[in-house]
Structure formats: structure tokens, C-alpha cells
């Protein structure tokens, strides 16, 4: 709103795009833009925008299901080993190293893109393969691969037009010579007249055939050039043997590549891709086909940007040229850090090295009371990571954070139900019960819905946000806020000193505006 009103001549609402973490979040903030008078802004998620660009119907695997596997503290050794491999695969796919591997693959595609044959009509060579290949690799190397073919078509057309006249003239001359030879060597008989007519007919047939062949020649030559979709190129890259040589050149472990290849190929056979596959597929489309879609965006706002990788930022910058960005994120809430950002300086150097970048640290928290923020900061301090920024709450005091121990789950859920009723009577409009996983939420919902009217569960499949009393998994609470938050079953076994557990607990605690109770 500030940019639109301050730079009225430069920006219109439709020149903006907001990229949010999920559709539920977009619905949650949907009332804000109309209130500011800027409702024509494009609002989307990275997944939806990616599918728009790719143009192929793809199903995206639920990223939260993978996260749930990672936060499962009861996992067997075998499951832990598999989860470790899945993390490494996700880290690689979202890295600039993977982008460099795709560049190497694109070079292989480019090397073999033009069929190794001359462009000719009949036996007449109009363009040698070497000439066409030189045009493709040198003259138009700055264009996407498929778009270069349009330029080569113009060259083929021009040469064909020029050469066709030469060929027709040559046919006429050769025919005239043969007719003259017949006249000079034979008496004027029926036989001679028949041979002359045959020669003229043969000449006309040749010219007709040339006209027909020349119309098809370019189409047939271009048809021999493979132009598959970006998704098919990605599948070829993932499943092909070239990936091992490319990995070797980029110093990537062969075993990891083997795991990446079999895991991703298996997902694709089931008809799915993962969110980590989207930036690579868009990048292949950009480099091989070019982005034809007219994207009238001048400024992009990315929220929860800590869950974006440098590769994703780079891809967005490439496809939406000359756009400016507002990138907002909190590394302390980076629950998808295995595929996201761990260092903003890395994003600056890898994705925006050619741009003027202003980096600002906003430490002030306007959501929580001093008591809630201080408790949350005690948790986040347990992260053994350099450069952690602790939020500074505005001077707004409230009740102390309550930490309550209960002997069993039934005792806990009974008391939670009573607390919720009490908060409703006090006039609080929104209360969230946050459990670590969706399975825990479902169990909690089964119990609480018998005791409390109008209680909703958030599963991640919703497109519409329902306010009031909600039960929500820790990883879906990010971005939301509630008058009161009750964190259920937050013992040491559930929330360990693992980095992801620390961040999930921090996210859950910082959703509370006024009251926070931890069981």
C-alpha cells in the first residue's frame, strides 16, 4: 500500500505479486488488502505460480508430510537413516550446486539439439549441418534453446528462396540443352517430337516437385528437432546416466546422486513432484524454452521467505526481469531450513549479486507481551547457530507464561477444555491448541469436540481460514496469531534439543498475543 500510494505513477496494484506460504495463509490475510484499497494485487503461493509457469499438470507432494517424518521422535534407526538421506536430497535440489548441474545438463542438450544432417532438397545441399550448428551455438547463444530455432527457420527460408530460383534456372538450362541436342541429332520425326514433349513434361514435373518439396522441407527439418517439455527434460536429467558424470564434475557424492535419482524417479512414476523439484523445472523451461507468459509484475513481496532457497530466489529473478523484491523472513522460524535459507548473506551473494540489495534487521515484536517473548527467546537461545537475532517486545506486559505438568493425557485434555471455556467467558475471540503433529491434533480434536462447540482443526488442506477455537499442528501455525495459545504435550520427549524441535516450539509460543499456557 505504501509503494502504490507513494509511487502512484510507477506502480499499479496489478504490478504487485505477493507470494505466501500456503493458500490458508492467503485466505487468512485476504481482508487486509481490500481494507488498504489495493485488492487487485496478485496473491499466490510458490507452488501455484510454478504450476502456472510450467504449464504441465503436476501433482505436488505435501511438504508437511516430509516434515512430519523429520519431527517423529519415535522413528526407528532405519527411518532416521532414510530421513537423513531425504534431507540431503532436498538440500542438494535447492542448492546453487544443483543449478550448476542443470547448466551442465543444458550444455549436453544444446550439444545434441540440432540433428547431425544437412538441410537439402533432393540431392542439393542448401545448408550444411556445421553452418546450422554454428548459427545455433554462436550467433544466437544468448537466447533460450528452443527460441533459437525460430531464428534458424528464417535463415533456412531465406536460403531456400534464394537457392530455389537457382535450382529452377538450372533445371530449365539442362532441359533446354537436352531439347537442343535432340533437335540437332534427330530428324524432325514423330519420335523426336515425342522425346521433346517428354523432356518438357519431365522438366515441369521436376519444378512442381521442387515447389512441393521446398514447402515441406523446412517443416520436416524442424520436426526432426526434439522439443519436449521442461518436465520431460527434468525426468531425462534425473533418470539419465549423464547425471553421474555431471555430479562428478560438481564434486557431488555418487551415492547421494543415486539416492536422489531413484527417489525422484519413484515420485514421478507415482505422478508426483516435490516442492524442491519446482525451481529446477522452471529453470529448465527458462533456459531451454524461454518464458513466453507475459507476467505484468514489477514488485514481488515474499513472506515467510526463510523457507525459500537461494535457487528459488534466483529463478524468480530470472523469469520476472527488472522486478524489485521485498523479502521478509525470520531464520528462527525456518522449520523447512533443509530446503530453505540459513544465511541471508548467502542469498545476497548467490541470487542477487548483480542487484543493489538493502538488508534490514527488524528486531521489534509487536505481537507478544514481554512475558511471552522472553519465554520464547529462552527457547530459541538453545539453537547453536551464530547470528541468532532475538526479538525485542514492545513494552506491553501481561500474565506470566504458565507451564503445567499433568500425570496423563486425559487429565491434560480435561483441563484444556475447561481453560478454553474460561477464556471464552473472559471474551477472548481466538484460542489455539497447538500440538506438535497432525496425528496429535486429530486425537485432541476427537476429545475436545465432545466438550466444546464450534471447534475447528487445521490440517493444511483447507483453503479457507476459520477463526475462533482451532486445533493446529506446530508447523502449520507459522504466520497465524491468536489471543490465547495452549501448547499441548510439550514435554522433553516431544520437543528435544534438535534444531527443528526448538524452532517448532518457538513458532508455537510466538503465536500468542496475550496468554500462553504450556502443558
C-alpha positions as CSV (number, residue, x, y, z in Angstrom):
1,X,0.0,0.0,0.0
2,X,2.9,2.3,0.9
3,X,4.6,1.8,-2.5
4,X,1.3,2.2,-4.5
5,X,0.4,5.5,-2.8
6,X,4.0,6.9,-2.7
7,X,4.9,5.9,-6.3
8,X,1.5,6.3,-7.9
9,X,2.9,6.8,-11.4
10,X,5.3,3.8,-11.2
11,X,3.1,1.2,-9.6
12,X,-0.4,-0.1,-10.1
13,X,-1.9,-2.8,-7.8
14,X,-1.8,-5.4,-10.7
15,X,2.0,-4.8,-10.9
16,X,2.4,-6.5,-7.5
17,X,2.6,-10.1,-6.6
18,X,2.5,-11.5,-3.0
19,X,3.9,-15.0,-2.6
20,X,2.7,-16.6,0.7
21,X,3.5,-20.0,2.2
22,X,0.1,-21.6,1.5
23,X,-3.5,-20.9,0.4
24,X,-4.7,-21.0,4.0
25,X,-2.4,-18.1,4.8
26,X,-3.6,-16.1,1.8
27,X,-7.2,-16.6,3.0
28,X,-6.1,-15.5,6.5
29,X,-4.7,-12.2,5.2
30,X,-7.4,-11.7,2.4
31,X,-9.2,-9.0,4.3
32,X,-6.1,-6.8,4.7
33,X,-5.6,-5.8,1.1
34,X,-9.2,-4.5,0.4
35,X,-9.0,-2.5,3.7
36,X,-5.9,-0.8,2.3
37,X,-7.7,-0.2,-1.1
38,X,-5.2,-2.4,-3.1
39,X,-7.3,-5.5,-3.8
40,X,-6.1,-6.1,-7.4
41,X,-2.7,-7.4,-6.2
42,X,-1.9,-10.9,-7.4
43,X,-1.7,-13.3,-4.4
44,X,-0.3,-16.7,-4.9
45,X,1.9,-19.5,-3.4
46,X,5.2,-20.5,-5.0
47,X,3.7,-23.9,-5.9
48,X,0.7,-22.4,-7.7
49,X,2.8,-19.8,-9.5
50,X,5.3,-22.6,-10.5
51,X,2.5,-24.7,-12.0
52,X,1.2,-21.7,-13.9
53,X,4.7,-21.3,-15.5
54,X,5.5,-24.9,-16.1
55,X,2.1,-25.4,-17.9
56,X,2.1,-29.2,-17.3
57,X,-0.4,-30.7,-14.9
58,X,1.7,-31.9,-12.0
59,X,0.7,-33.1,-8.5
60,X,2.9,-31.7,-5.7
61,X,3.6,-34.0,-2.7
62,X,2.6,-32.5,0.6
63,X,5.7,-30.9,2.0
64,X,4.3,-31.2,5.5
65,X,4.2,-35.0,5.3
66,X,8.0,-35.0,4.9
67,X,8.4,-32.5,7.8
68,X,6.3,-34.8,10.0
69,X,8.7,-37.7,9.2
70,X,11.6,-35.4,10.3
71,X,9.9,-34.5,13.6
72,X,9.0,-38.0,14.5
73,X,11.0,-38.7,17.7
74,X,9.8,-42.3,17.7
75,X,11.4,-43.2,14.4
76,X,13.4,-46.4,14.1
77,X,17.1,-46.3,13.2
78,X,16.2,-47.3,9.6
79,X,13.6,-44.5,9.4
80,X,16.2,-42.0,10.8
81,X,18.7,-43.1,8.2
82,X,16.1,-42.6,5.4
83,X,15.1,-39.2,6.8
84,X,18.7,-38.1,6.8
85,X,19.0,-39.1,3.1
86,X,15.8,-37.3,2.3
87,X,17.1,-34.1,3.9
88,X,20.3,-34.3,2.0
89,X,18.4,-34.8,-1.3
90,X,16.2,-31.7,-0.5
91,X,19.3,-29.7,0.4
92,X,21.0,-30.6,-2.9
93,X,18.0,-29.9,-5.1
94,X,17.5,-26.5,-3.6
95,X,21.2,-25.5,-3.8
96,X,23.2,-23.5,-6.4
97,X,25.3,-26.6,-6.9
98,X,22.2,-28.3,-8.4
99,X,21.6,-25.3,-10.6
100,X,25.2,-25.7,-11.8
101,X,24.5,-29.4,-12.5
102,X,21.4,-28.3,-14.6
103,X,23.6,-25.9,-16.5
104,X,25.9,-28.8,-17.4
105,X,22.9,-30.9,-18.5
106,X,21.6,-28.0,-20.6
107,X,25.0,-27.9,-22.3
108,X,24.6,-31.6,-23.2
109,X,21.0,-30.8,-24.6
110,X,22.5,-27.9,-26.6
111,X,25.3,-30.0,-28.0
112,X,22.9,-32.6,-29.5
113,X,19.9,-30.3,-30.2
114,X,20.5,-29.8,-33.9
115,X,20.2,-33.1,-35.9
116,X,23.6,-34.0,-37.5
117,X,22.4,-33.8,-41.1
118,X,22.5,-31.2,-43.9
119,X,19.4,-29.2,-44.9
120,X,18.8,-30.2,-48.5
121,X,16.2,-30.6,-51.3
122,X,16.7,-33.8,-53.1
123,X,20.4,-34.1,-53.5
124,X,21.1,-30.4,-53.4
125,X,22.6,-29.2,-50.1
126,X,21.2,-25.8,-49.1
127,X,22.8,-25.5,-45.6
128,X,25.5,-27.8,-44.2
129,X,24.9,-29.1,-40.7
130,X,28.1,-27.3,-39.5
131,X,26.7,-24.0,-40.7
132,X,23.3,-24.5,-38.9
133,X,25.1,-25.7,-35.8
134,X,27.3,-22.6,-35.7
135,X,24.3,-20.3,-36.0
136,X,22.6,-22.2,-33.2
137,X,25.6,-22.3,-30.8
138,X,27.3,-19.0,-31.6
139,X,25.0,-16.5,-33.4
140,X,22.0,-17.0,-31.1
141,X,23.6,-18.4,-27.9
142,X,22.1,-15.7,-25.7
143,X,18.6,-16.9,-26.4
144,X,16.7,-19.9,-24.9
145,X,17.5,-23.0,-26.9
146,X,14.0,-23.5,-28.5
147,X,13.7,-19.8,-29.4
148,X,16.9,-20.1,-31.4
149,X,15.1,-22.4,-33.8
150,X,12.7,-19.6,-34.9
151,X,15.8,-17.6,-36.0
152,X,17.3,-20.6,-37.8
153,X,14.0,-21.1,-39.6
154,X,14.4,-17.6,-41.0
155,X,17.8,-18.4,-42.3
156,X,16.6,-21.7,-43.9
157,X,13.7,-19.8,-45.5
158,X,15.9,-17.1,-46.9
159,X,18.5,-19.6,-48.3
160,X,15.7,-21.8,-49.7
161,X,14.1,-18.9,-51.5
162,X,17.4,-17.8,-52.9
163,X,18.6,-21.3,-53.9
164,X,15.2,-22.4,-55.3
165,X,15.4,-19.9,-58.1
166,X,18.9,-21.0,-58.9
167,X,17.8,-24.7,-59.0
168,X,14.8,-23.8,-61.2
169,X,17.1,-21.9,-63.6
170,X,19.4,-24.9,-63.6
171,X,16.6,-27.3,-64.4
172,X,15.5,-25.0,-67.3
173,X,19.0,-24.8,-68.7
174,X,19.6,-28.5,-68.5
175,X,16.3,-29.2,-70.2
176,X,17.0,-26.7,-72.9
177,X,20.3,-28.3,-73.6
178,X,18.7,-31.7,-73.9
179,X,16.0,-30.4,-76.3
180,X,18.6,-28.7,-78.4
181,X,20.6,-31.9,-78.5
182,X,17.5,-33.8,-79.7
183,X,16.9,-31.2,-82.4
184,X,20.5,-31.3,-83.6
185,X,20.9,-35.0,-83.7
186,X,17.5,-36.2,-84.9
187,X,15.3,-35.7,-88.0
188,X,12.0,-33.9,-87.4
189,X,10.0,-37.0,-86.9
190,X,7.1,-38.2,-84.7
191,X,9.7,-39.9,-82.4
192,X,11.7,-36.6,-81.9
193,X,8.6,-34.7,-81.1
194,X,7.6,-37.3,-78.6
195,X,11.0,-37.2,-76.9
196,X,10.9,-33.4,-76.7
197,X,7.4,-33.4,-75.2
198,X,8.6,-36.0,-72.6
199,X,11.6,-33.8,-71.8
200,X,9.4,-30.7,-71.2
201,X,7.0,-32.7,-69.1
202,X,9.8,-34.1,-67.1
203,X,11.2,-30.6,-66.5
204,X,7.7,-29.3,-65.4
205,X,7.3,-32.3,-63.1
206,X,10.7,-31.6,-61.5
207,X,9.8,-27.9,-60.9
208,X,6.4,-28.9,-59.5
209,X,8.1,-31.4,-57.2
210,X,10.6,-28.8,-56.1
211,X,7.8,-26.4,-55.2
212,X,6.0,-29.0,-53.2
213,X,9.2,-30.4,-51.5
214,X,10.5,-26.9,-50.7
215,X,7.3,-26.1,-48.8
216,X,7.6,-29.2,-46.7
217,X,11.4,-29.2,-46.4
218,X,11.8,-26.7,-43.6
219,X,8.8,-28.1,-41.6
220,X,10.3,-31.6,-41.9
221,X,13.8,-30.5,-40.9
222,X,12.5,-28.6,-37.9
223,X,10.2,-31.6,-37.0
224,X,13.4,-33.7,-36.5
225,X,14.5,-31.3,-33.8
226,X,13.2,-32.6,-30.4
227,X,11.2,-30.1,-28.4
228,X,9.9,-31.9,-25.3
229,X,8.5,-30.2,-22.2
230,X,10.6,-28.9,-19.3
231,X,9.2,-31.7,-17.1
232,X,10.4,-34.3,-19.7
233,X,13.8,-32.8,-19.8
234,X,13.9,-32.8,-16.0
235,X,12.9,-36.5,-16.0
236,X,15.6,-37.3,-18.5
237,X,18.2,-35.4,-16.4
238,X,17.1,-37.3,-13.2
239,X,17.0,-40.7,-14.8
240,X,19.8,-40.5,-17.3
241,X,23.4,-41.7,-17.0
242,X,24.8,-38.2,-17.7
243,X,23.8,-37.2,-14.1
244,X,26.6,-39.2,-12.6
245,X,29.3,-37.6,-14.8
246,X,27.8,-34.2,-14.1
247,X,27.7,-34.9,-10.4
248,X,31.4,-36.0,-10.5
249,X,32.4,-32.7,-12.2
250,X,30.5,-30.8,-9.5
251,X,32.0,-32.8,-6.6
252,X,28.7,-34.3,-5.5
253,X,28.8,-37.7,-3.8
254,X,27.8,-40.5,-6.2
255,X,25.7,-42.4,-3.5
256,X,23.7,-39.2,-2.9
257,X,23.1,-38.8,-6.6
258,X,22.0,-42.5,-6.8
259,X,19.5,-41.9,-3.9
260,X,18.3,-38.6,-5.4
261,X,17.7,-40.3,-8.8
262,X,15.8,-43.3,-7.5
263,X,13.8,-41.3,-5.0
264,X,12.7,-38.6,-7.5
265,X,12.1,-41.1,-10.4
266,X,9.9,-43.1,-8.0
267,X,7.9,-40.0,-7.1
268,X,7.5,-39.1,-10.7
269,X,6.3,-42.6,-11.6
270,X,3.5,-42.1,-9.0
271,X,2.6,-38.9,-10.8
272,X,4.1,-36.5,-8.1
273,X,6.9,-34.0,-7.8
274,X,8.2,-32.4,-4.6
275,X,8.3,-28.7,-3.9
276,X,12.1,-28.9,-4.3
277,X,11.7,-30.0,-7.9
278,X,9.7,-26.9,-9.0
279,X,12.6,-24.4,-9.2
280,X,14.8,-26.8,-11.3
281,X,11.9,-27.5,-13.7
282,X,11.2,-23.7,-14.1
283,X,14.9,-23.1,-14.6
284,X,15.0,-25.7,-17.4
285,X,12.0,-24.1,-19.0
286,X,13.6,-20.7,-18.8
287,X,16.9,-21.8,-20.3
288,X,15.5,-24.3,-22.9
289,X,12.1,-22.9,-24.0
290,X,12.1,-19.4,-22.6
291,X,9.2,-18.0,-20.5
292,X,6.5,-16.9,-23.0
293,X,3.9,-15.9,-20.5
294,X,3.6,-12.2,-20.1
295,X,4.0,-11.5,-16.3
296,X,3.0,-7.9,-15.6
297,X,4.8,-7.8,-12.3
298,X,7.2,-5.1,-11.2
299,X,7.4,-5.8,-7.5
300,X,7.3,-9.1,-5.6
301,X,6.7,-9.4,-1.9
302,X,7.7,-12.8,-0.4
303,X,6.5,-13.6,3.1
304,X,7.9,-16.5,5.2
305,X,11.0,-16.2,2.9
306,X,13.2,-18.2,5.2
307,X,11.5,-21.3,3.6
308,X,12.8,-20.3,0.2
309,X,16.2,-21.3,-1.2
310,X,18.7,-19.1,-3.0
311,X,17.9,-21.2,-6.1
312,X,14.2,-20.2,-5.8
313,X,15.1,-16.5,-5.5
314,X,17.4,-16.8,-8.5
315,X,14.7,-18.4,-10.6
316,X,12.2,-15.7,-9.7
317,X,14.7,-13.0,-10.6
318,X,15.4,-14.6,-13.9
319,X,11.9,-15.1,-15.1
320,X,10.5,-11.7,-13.9
321,X,13.2,-9.4,-15.3
322,X,13.7,-5.9,-13.9
323,X,11.4,-6.6,-10.9
324,X,12.2,-5.4,-7.4
325,X,11.7,-7.6,-4.3
326,X,10.7,-7.2,-0.7
327,X,11.8,-10.4,1.0
328,X,10.6,-11.0,4.6
329,X,11.7,-13.8,6.7
330,X,12.8,-15.0,10.2
331,X,15.5,-17.6,10.3
332,X,14.4,-18.5,13.9
333,X,11.2,-19.8,12.3
334,X,12.9,-21.7,9.5
335,X,11.3,-25.1,10.1
336,X,12.0,-26.0,6.4
337,X,15.6,-25.0,6.7
338,X,16.7,-28.2,4.9
339,X,15.3,-26.7,1.7
340,X,15.2,-23.0,2.7
341,X,17.6,-20.3,3.8
342,X,20.1,-20.4,6.6
343,X,22.0,-17.2,5.8
344,X,20.7,-14.0,4.2
345,X,24.2,-13.1,3.1
346,X,24.3,-16.2,1.0
347,X,21.1,-15.2,-0.6
348,X,22.6,-11.8,-1.4
349,X,25.7,-13.3,-2.9
350,X,24.2,-16.3,-4.8
351,X,20.9,-14.9,-6.0
352,X,21.2,-11.1,-6.1
353,X,24.9,-10.4,-6.7
354,X,24.0,-8.2,-9.7
355,X,21.5,-6.1,-7.8
356,X,21.6,-3.4,-5.2
357,X,20.5,-5.1,-2.0
358,X,19.4,-3.4,1.2
359,X,19.5,-5.7,4.2
360,X,17.5,-4.6,7.3
361,X,17.1,-6.3,10.6
362,X,13.7,-5.7,12.2
363,X,14.0,-6.8,15.9
364,X,10.9,-5.2,17.4
365,X,8.0,-7.6,18.0
366,X,4.5,-6.1,18.2
367,X,2.6,-9.3,18.6
368,X,3.5,-10.7,22.0
369,X,3.7,-9.5,25.6
370,X,7.0,-9.0,27.2
371,X,6.5,-12.2,29.2
372,X,5.6,-14.4,26.2
373,X,8.5,-13.0,24.1
374,X,11.1,-13.5,26.9
375,X,9.9,-17.1,27.4
376,X,10.2,-17.8,23.6
377,X,13.7,-16.2,23.5
378,X,14.8,-18.6,26.2
379,X,13.8,-21.5,23.9
380,X,15.4,-20.0,20.7
381,X,18.7,-19.3,22.5
382,X,19.2,-23.1,22.7
383,X,20.0,-23.1,19.0
384,X,23.7,-23.5,18.5
385,X,23.8,-21.2,15.5
386,X,25.8,-17.9,15.0
387,X,24.0,-14.7,14.5
388,X,20.6,-15.5,16.1
389,X,18.6,-12.3,16.4
390,X,16.4,-12.2,19.5
391,X,13.1,-10.3,19.1
392,X,12.5,-7.3,21.4
393,X,8.9,-7.0,22.5
394,X,7.2,-3.6,22.8
395,X,6.6,-2.7,26.5
396,X,3.3,-4.4,26.9
397,X,3.0,-6.6,29.9
398,X,0.6,-9.5,30.5
399,X,0.3,-12.6,32.6
400,X,3.3,-14.8,33.2
401,X,3.6,-17.9,30.8
402,X,2.1,-20.9,32.6
403,X,4.0,-24.2,32.4
404,X,1.7,-27.0,33.7
405,X,2.6,-30.7,34.3
406,X,-0.1,-33.4,34.2
407,X,0.1,-37.1,35.0
408,X,-1.7,-38.3,31.9
409,X,-3.3,-37.2,28.6
410,X,-6.9,-37.4,29.9
411,X,-6.1,-35.1,32.8
412,X,-4.4,-32.7,30.4
413,X,-7.3,-32.6,27.8
414,X,-10.0,-32.2,30.5
415,X,-8.1,-29.2,31.9
416,X,-7.6,-27.8,28.4
417,X,-11.3,-28.0,27.7
418,X,-12.0,-26.1,31.0
419,X,-9.4,-23.5,30.2
420,X,-10.9,-22.9,26.7
421,X,-14.4,-22.4,28.2
422,X,-12.9,-19.9,30.7
423,X,-11.1,-17.9,28.0
424,X,-14.4,-17.7,26.0
425,X,-16.2,-16.3,29.1
426,X,-13.4,-13.8,29.5
427,X,-14.1,-12.5,26.0
428,X,-11.1,-13.8,24.1
429,X,-12.1,-14.3,20.4
430,X,-9.4,-16.7,19.2
431,X,-7.9,-19.6,21.1
432,X,-5.4,-22.1,19.5
433,X,-4.5,-25.5,20.9
434,X,-1.1,-26.3,19.2
435,X,0.1,-29.9,19.1
436,X,3.4,-30.9,17.5
437,X,1.9,-33.2,14.8
438,X,-1.3,-33.6,12.9
439,X,-1.9,-37.0,14.4
440,X,-1.8,-35.5,17.9
441,X,-4.2,-32.8,16.7
442,X,-6.7,-35.3,15.4
443,X,-6.6,-37.2,18.8
444,X,-7.1,-33.9,20.6
445,X,-9.9,-32.9,18.3
446,X,-11.8,-36.2,18.9
447,X,-11.8,-35.5,22.6
448,X,-12.4,-31.7,22.6
449,X,-15.2,-31.6,20.1
450,X,-17.4,-33.6,22.6
451,X,-16.9,-30.9,25.2
452,X,-16.7,-27.7,23.2
453,X,-19.0,-26.4,20.4
454,X,-17.6,-24.7,17.3
455,X,-14.0,-26.1,17.4
456,X,-12.1,-26.5,14.2
457,X,-9.0,-28.4,13.2
458,X,-6.4,-27.2,10.7
459,X,-5.0,-30.0,8.6
460,X,-3.2,-28.0,5.8
461,X,-5.7,-29.0,3.1
462,X,-8.0,-26.0,3.8
463,X,-8.3,-23.0,1.5
464,X,-10.5,-21.0,3.9
465,X,-9.4,-20.0,7.4
466,X,-12.0,-20.5,10.2
467,X,-11.3,-18.3,13.2
468,X,-12.4,-18.9,16.8
469,X,-11.2,-22.0,18.6
470,X,-8.8,-24.1,16.5
471,X,-6.5,-27.1,16.9
472,X,-3.4,-26.7,14.7
473,X,-0.1,-28.6,14.2
474,X,3.0,-26.6,15.1
475,X,4.3,-26.5,11.6
476,X,1.0,-25.0,10.2
477,X,0.8,-22.3,12.9
478,X,3.5,-20.2,11.3
479,X,2.2,-16.8,10.2
480,X,-1.0,-17.1,12.3
481,X,-1.8,-15.4,15.6
482,X,-4.3,-16.0,18.4
483,X,-5.4,-14.2,21.6
484,X,-4.5,-17.3,23.6
485,X,-2.3,-20.3,22.8
486,X,-2.3,-23.6,24.6
487,X,0.6,-25.9,23.7
488,X,-0.3,-29.5,24.4
489,X,2.1,-32.2,25.3
490,X,5.2,-30.1,25.2
491,X,7.5,-32.4,27.2
492,X,11.2,-33.1,26.6
493,X,10.4,-36.2,24.6
494,X,8.3,-34.3,22.1
495,X,10.4,-31.2,21.9
496,X,14.1,-32.2,22.1
497,X,17.2,-30.1,21.7
498,X,17.2,-30.8,18.0
499,X,17.2,-27.7,15.9
500,X,13.8,-28.4,14.2
501,X,12.1,-29.1,17.6
502,X,13.5,-25.9,19.0
503,X,12.1,-23.9,16.1
504,X,8.7,-25.6,16.2
505,X,8.3,-24.8,19.9
506,X,9.5,-21.2,19.3
507,X,6.9,-20.8,16.4
508,X,4.1,-22.3,18.6
509,X,4.9,-19.9,21.6
510,X,5.2,-16.8,19.5
511,X,1.6,-17.2,18.1
512,X,0.2,-15.9,21.3
513,X,-0.9,-12.3,21.6
514,X,-2.0,-12.2,25.3
515,X,-1.9,-15.6,27.1
516,X,0.4,-18.6,26.7
517,X,0.0,-22.0,28.6
518,X,2.3,-24.9,28.0
519,X,1.4,-28.4,29.1
